[in-house]
Amino acid sequence: HQFREYPFLCETIMIRSIFLFLDRTYVLQNSLLPSIWDTGLELFRTHIVNDSGVQKRTVDGILEQIELERNGETVDRSLLRSLLGMLSDLQVYKDSFEERFLVETNRLYAAEGQRLMQERDVPEYLHHVAHRLEEENDRVMSYLDQSTQKPLINCVEKQLLGEHMTAILQKGLSTLLDENRVTELALLYQLFSKVKGGLPTLLQFWRDYIKTFGGEIVGTPEKDKDMVQDLLDFKDKMDNVAQGCFARNESFINAMKEAFETFINKRPNKPAELIAKYVDSKLRAGNKEATEEELERILDKIMIIFRFIHGKDVFEAFYKKDLAKRLLVGKSASVDAEKSMLSKLKHECGAAFTSKLEGMFKDMELSKDIMIQFKQYTQNQSEPSNIELTVNILTMGYWPSYTPMEVHLPAEMVKLQEVFKLFYLGKHSGRKLQWQPTLGHAVLKTEFKEGKKELQVSLFQTLVLLMFNEGEEFSVEEIRTATGIEEGELRRTLQSLACGKARVLNKNPRGKDVEDGDRFNFNNDFKHKLFRIKINQIQMKETVEEQVSTTERVFQDRQYQIDAAVVRIMKMRKTLSHNLLVSELYNQLKFPVKPGDLKKRIESLIDRDYMERDKETPNQYHYVA
Amino acid sequence: MPPRKKRRPSAGDDMSAKKSRQDRYNIVKYIGCDDVVGPEGMEKFCEDIGVEPENVVMLVLAWKLDAQSMGYFTLQEWLRGMGSLQCDSTERLRNSLDYLRSVLNDTTSFKLIYRYAFDFAREKDQRSLDLNTAKCMLGLLLGKTWPLFPVFNQFLEQSKYKVINKDQWCNVLEFSRTINLDLSNYDEDGAWPVLLDEFVEWYKEREMS
């Protein structure tokens, strides 16, 4: 029994022992009399503890000891435990001690919070708070009454955290997140979860941080090159924080998603385009950095980012263009990865979104079958050709639109084309074949002084090179007339052959750019360590043009979609107010669009007599059948 | 004001009746080839009734005659219109000018005239009105009554618009009738054509600087 620890109680026990008989026989019989033990306590309380002088000095002493301990000194804890136990036993703990103790604590931590918020940086401060809470809990365990725990801890949390929530987050959250300080972030979450209103405040700051940081990634055109990688890294980091530090709190995860969606769409179209290009770079052959599983994981992550994008049609346009290139040039890294990406897209956006992309794959497979049949067909022909021909049949509408370009092909090629045409149209009458020389490529056998080589080149490069079978030297103009290649294209082609890494032609005079008067001859001294050499077309300028035209095509498409949606809605409703029409449109359209753009389309439809404005009520439209 | 009661023309297109009416309306004086009052005739006609050709009352007259294109009256339009106005001489027509002017004060008729003016002034092979004509016509119709007209005119001059289509045209009248002079009750999210959105934006920006 803990009473034994106070000297006074020992005395009382002794007195009780002496007068045991009295206590047992007389006092016990008489219910009105208190026992010797109770009398002793009562007398002690009245005459000693409740004596204001004694009580004040006792409590002052206790508080002083506690303050000393809080300041880091060692005190006699068993003495404190005895004293406080005594106060409890005498039922004066709450009134004489606890009240003053809490006031003191409050004062102390209010001051400490103010001071340390100024002096320390946030991580240090957080650790300090955690430490303080531990100490106070320990104090309760060691010598305070259990009932003090709740008000005491509340008081510490309020003074050290509650009062400084905004300041802590303003000062420290972005640094913690920037530096990815997982421990402190977990601590922060844990501490804030204890304070009233702590988590909602943290949530708000977290959302703002993501919006700001992400906004910078997306909104800095100079960093477009790294945007997607940065986004992926950022998402990973934030996921980690949400999972590891924020206890997978649903509202934090949702806030993160919402913030991503907001900032990614702040800059229209560009992120979608860059994501498409990023996927292309991952799916293209020559990307050896990733194994199949890693690639799969990357694609999954990409899909998460992709999910946030509002204008998915931009993505589709660029993805399609790049996919076409991969398929046609045979540069796709893995069919499985392509199929997997396609199924992800289908799952995310529905079958309509991917039907054309799937059509492209189907075309490629059909083309393979056709080529097998064609080979058999040519073997049975009377005069077999010495050129091997592979044709991919692309269904118009599935593939990006290419501007047709007329060039002069050598007679052998033309003949082969005719043979194929005859073969193909014989199988599928009523179809129209259009050759796309821009997409063609060839392997040429060449003999240099050094030995035989194979050149892997585009059709345009082929046409130019073949000319040197016939003559030694040609001017730009001569080559242009002979091949019929368009001016700009020809210059790039010549540049790739005579000024690039593998110079199979000599340019006279030398130089980096192709000028009007330049002449070209065959470079017989050409040397290369490889047998088969790929000579890349120079594409720099083209990609910019392509990018612009792809974007434009998407916008054009969107206009048609708006028009179609307006007409569809008006046809069904016949008469509709402007606001209802606009809100209906926003329901139907799957890409971001400004109200002003909608109005322009509506006006255009009015101008083209698809609908009309009510003569009396200008914000009402009628469908014109 | 002349009596509104219509007098039935005695006989449709009977040649003699037509001849006599032509005499009565003195139209012979103005008529050129193809039974049409052309630019020269029009000028002389205006002189005779004492108004300038660009006076708004001529537009009201054209509307009454239901004339199809600006600067021309066909014989048929003339006969039908003058019949409905009950005018058989330049003098009587001159006396009706006040009535014609008063028509402009009636909002419903004005709206009809305003809408009519678009098709009247439009080149018949175009769907829209070229900007200069539009500005002149707006000046004629709204110049005196709409205090914001000069500013709107300025806006049109600096804008990229080359033509005004019918929807825009009609909405300018609505705008002039319903929108406060400080544009405070303009709703950008309303159904106003983009042209007017741009005007309001331009105007507000100009006021700011």
Interface residues (C-beta under 8 A of the other chain):
Chain A: S577 H578 N579 V582 P595 G596 K599 K600 E603 I606 D607 R613 K615 P618 N619 Q620 Y621
Chain B: R115 R127 S128 N165 K166 D167 Q168 C170 N171 E174 D189 G190 A191 W192 P193 V194 D197
